């Protein structure tokens, strides 16, 4: 199973999008599963269920920072830009089409895209 599929499996096993992305990188992050779950716990449904920034995007930035502390804010901007291009938006509210009724990207696809972006950054 590839990392993208593994992340979606975590998502369907009770994790929020942020946790799913983080847990799919557990082997590279040097943190145990319970710590990664705790780190990502507050970022579900757009940060505390407020429909803000997508948890998968937040998880991707966290994972990248943990793997490559030297990159910093400029790399976060690159991840954000790539995520927006892949998914159509960066906020949960827009992605789920809360106001428009038009879903731009499903949670599963947001998780897949976040992992795909990370894979491209860290290979």
C-alpha positions in Angstrom: 0.0 0.0 0.0 1.4 3.4 -0.9 1.5 6.4 1.5 -1.5 8.1 -0.1 -3.7 5.0 0.3 -2.4 4.5 3.9 -3.3 8.1 4.7 -6.9 7.6 3.4 -7.1 4.4 5.5 -6.2 6.4 8.6 -8.9 8.9 7.7 -11.5 6.1 7.5 -10.3 4.7 10.8 -11.3 7.6 12.9 -8.5 10.1 12.2 -9.1 13.7 11.1 -7.4 14.8 7.9 -4.4 16.3 9.7 -3.8 13.2 11.8 -4.2 11.0 8.7 -1.4 12.9 6.9 0.9 12.9 9.9 0.3 9.2 10.6 1.1 8.2 7.1 4.6 9.7 7.7 5.1 8.1 11.1 8.1 6.2 9.8 9.9 9.4 8.8 8.9 11.7 11.6 10.5 10.0 14.6 7.4 10.4 16.7 5.1 7.7 18.0 1.5 7.3 16.8 -0.1 8.7 20.0 2.0 11.8 19.8 1.2 12.3 16.1 -2.5 11.9 16.9 -2.2 14.4 19.7 -0.4 16.9 17.5 -3.1 16.8 14.8 -6.2 16.5 17.1 -7.2 20.1 17.0 -7.0 20.5 13.3 -10.1 18.6 12.2 -12.8 20.2 10.1 -10.8 23.3 9.4 -9.0 23.8 12.7 -11.4 23.1 15.6 -14.4 22.6 13.4 -14.3 26.2 12.3 -13.9 25.4 8.6 -10.6 27.2 8.3 -7.4 25.9 6.8 -7.7 22.3 5.7 -6.3 19.8 8.2 -4.6 17.8 5.4 -2.7 21.0 4.4 -1.8 21.7 8.0 -0.6 18.1 8.4 1.5 18.4 5.3 3.2 21.5 6.6 3.8 20.0 10.0 5.2 16.8 8.5 7.5 18.7 6.2 8.7 20.9 9.0 9.4 17.8 11.2 11.4 16.2 8.3 13.1 19.3 7.1 13.4 21.9 9.8 15.7 24.0 7.6 13.0 24.9 5.1 10.6 27.0 7.2 8.0 29.5 6.1 9.0 29.7 2.4 8.4 25.9 2.1 5.1 26.2 3.8 4.1 28.8 1.2 5.1 26.4 -1.6 3.1 23.5 0.0 0.1 25.8 0.3 0.4 27.0 -3.3 0.7 23.4 -4.6 -2.3 22.3 -2.4 -4.4 25.2 -3.7 -3.5 24.2 -7.3 -4.4 20.6 -6.7 -7.5 21.0 -4.6 -8.9 24.4 -5.7 -8.8 26.1 -2.3 -7.1 25.8 1.1 -10.0 26.3 3.5 -12.3 23.4 4.6 -15.3 25.6 4.0 -14.4 26.2 0.4 -13.2 22.7 -0.3 -16.5 21.2 1.1 -18.6 23.8 -0.7 -20.4 24.9 2.5 -21.6 28.2 1.1 -21.7 27.3 -2.6 -23.0 23.7 -2.6 -20.1 22.8 -4.9 -17.5 20.4 -3.4 -14.1 21.3 -4.8 -12.2 18.4 -3.3 -13.3 15.6 -1.0 -11.6 15.0 2.3 -10.1 11.8 0.9 -8.7 13.6 -2.1 -7.4 16.5 0.1 -5.5 13.9 2.1 -4.2 12.2 -1.0 -3.1 15.5 -2.5 -1.3 16.6 0.7 0.6 13.3 0.8 1.4 13.6 -2.9 2.8 17.1 -2.4 4.9 15.9 0.5 6.2 13.0 -1.5 7.3 15.4 -4.2 9.0 17.6 -1.7 10.9 14.9 0.1 12.2 12.5 -2.6 
